[in-house]
Amino acid sequence: MPYRSYKRVTTPSEASCRAAMYNNTCMYVQICEAKKLVKKMPGRELDTYCVLKIDNEEVARTGTVYHSMEPFWGEDYILHIPVEFQTVSVYVRHSESFGFSENIGKVMLDRESICETPKGLDKWLPLRPAHKKDEVSGEVLVAMMLEKTLVLTDEEVEKYKYELHITIEEARDLAAKDANGKSDPYAQVMFEGKQYHTQVIHKTRFPRWQKTYSMSFDGPVTMDSIVKVVIWDKDSFFQDDFMGHVEIDISELETGTTYKNWYRLQQQACIDASAKPQDLGSLRLKVHFQEERILESSAYVPLVDLMLMSVEHPLPDDVCLLRLMDQVRLIDQNHIARTLVRFYLSHGCVLPFLHKLTTNELQHTADPATLFRRGSLAAKCYDQFMKVVATPYLHTTLKSCIDLIFEEKRLCELDPNNMTSHHRSKSILSSSHSGSLTNVTKSIHSSIATLTRYVDMILNAIFNSVSQCPSVLRVVLRQLWISTEAHFKQPEHYELPYVAVTSFIFLRFFVPAILSPKLFALRDNHADHRTERTLKLIAKVLQAIGNLAKDFDQKEEYMLPVCHLVQGNVDRLKQFVQQLVQVDQKEVIAETRRKSGEYIKHLTLIEGYLLKRRNKGGIGSLAYCKRYFLLNNISLLYSNSSDDIKTGDVKAIPIQWIKLVEKVDEGAFRRKHMLQIVVYPGSPLVMPKCLYLQAENINQQNQWLSAIRKACLTNHSMLSIYHPGAYITSKWSCCKSHDKLDHGCSSANNSITLGDWRDPFDPDVDAQIIFSQFWLGKEQIRILADKKLQESAGKEKDSTGNVDKDDRVFVSPSPSDNCDVLSNGVPGSRTTEYHEVVSNGYIPSVFVKGYTEHHADVTDSTPQISEAHLYQHLLNVVQQLEDEHLKSSVPNSPFDS
């Protein structure tokens, strides 16, 4: 579609609406796995990784999976991106020797295909060829003015003559087409059969042409009046490379007015239909884009009160807004679980929230074997809670152990079949088959010793970490223990509390982290084949211990030699669980209440070694020095080593001084993974300075970029343009400008960040996501509410005057009846530390009905809650929020209809 060459004027009323709200755009991408990849060399398997790009800007890179034609990555990314993004691309690459890599293929998704379904994409997508010459990125700045003149023809007939003045001013962020990371771009202008070419600007991705062309033509101006601008890369010996094009519709230009806009370059529309598609393999992706309009905090108060009441007030087991949310949601269950966890954490109510999920899960579980099945909302919420709260604890406990296993690369194999094939290949190379079985036996004994050493090392680290475990996590596990013990009272279920606790902290936290350290940020890359096998065997043993040695070694006989290792540590695991749940929950509950979720303060956002470019420069590597950097919410610190950070021998840059953090072009210093930080000191007498840093890899570069950008979210006057290059030899390497004080040639990407567990809480965003899910499912909720009302109206008392047992109403216990659920283990009883007293007016009046309708011996002030009234009140709250959105609505809003 051609661009409109005009901009809509914003009315004052719309401007005021936009000032009172903001848009939150977030994309969830999971790069799952690939299959049927094409081998680059016969007989050699691939070492593959993926690169994620937003509009051709590289934002993330997966770890490398070694020696596999069907690699599994399973890596999740949360991207906070600008709303005007156009494409999301994932490149599958093969890592070759000497640091080189080659594209296997790519998957490209445009904005429309991602946003067309609320549930997002989850499918296998075919890989397409990915050639560097086909890459398109960047924008071009075009100014246009249309003039109309009345003239007389030879027949003395009045006729309008048109003249279009078009200026190709500059372009930015063009794709690098040459080996030096730059291009030699020029522009081609086409209109009404006429063509013009600008001069070639060599070795730059940010050319400035400032070339004006005037074209006369006869009218009238119609919808077919299109100006086409094509950007090319000039090649001396080959055909010029296409860099992108834009089509501009001039039919709505007002004569005599100059229009000046940036236009995003587009791919070529024509496709050779005769060409056969190449079978390069397939890639499975999960992508979900969410754009939410966030209102003022006061607008969400009714919804927040309702959500807090739903977990703080002991409702009947069949009255649960959380279960209703799971039924009507349209987004991924992990996404809604993460949203709920962060919402209740930010409001200081995570303990009653998880307790409500636990009791509801227990009430709907008949078979203990299916307790907290992997697909339940309760299980997902526990997983997300542990990631947010306990990731630092996980790193403190396991990272040194995982690092040692990766560094030693010891062979650890117990399966004789795998061991025999390994030794057979070695014996063939040595032309000797004698002693093969003896070698296998020796290797198995050696593997048992290695495996035992690794398991003991990890178990000792875990069992000795009780004091380091976050207290809020220990209270949650205590709630889980007591609730499970109270629900399953039969003697044969005496071990179920242990199983419930270990199923989360052990089997769904420690064991997965050992099996896939990359997914828990314990390592930067996936394990090689040998280390992967070692981690898998360690995980098998720990899983058996976590299951209390039930059914161990029944399926895999080769694990029998380590059976003693499993059985000998079950009692230690039980002792570890007992120590975990022995915690003073009253103090922790009061702390979470008082700080409203702020007890999870990650003072250190990111830290590590980076190369810093010296201010006075230098030659080659002498121009850089290794420094240890640490970022917190107050300042960016750096010194010679981490020990100097602790002693205070550091240099500090206050966060409020940082006005920009961006990547640096590789061609600027001929180095990869560079980033720049522009600092404006507090004094106006001090000139701003630029700090140039080099990361070890693309992931470390993006992690630092995202962390600093998020730390600067509240900074004022962030720079909107910058120079991706450097000022060297009296000119900027990016745009060739000789003006050192030139503001910039590229737009800043301050809004693009990677989300992770360190992200600060934003309860308004979480409340908006919760509202949007209820709003999209309001018809289902209305049907449920009507059904419950009809069922309630059709039920009457029996002849004895008793209430039908299915017409259950809930009576809140009086304050004097409060008891500590964590102390006495009575399910459904009220915990005074985190439940508000109902008589204080916390429960909305719509739920309060005179209990004397059924029981005359209870006072009128005692409220009761029915499921139908809860759903009806939820619909009222949703309608109220919908009205607030309509009041602040802007054109093309989903609420306009």
Disulfide bonds with the S-S distance in Angstrom:
none
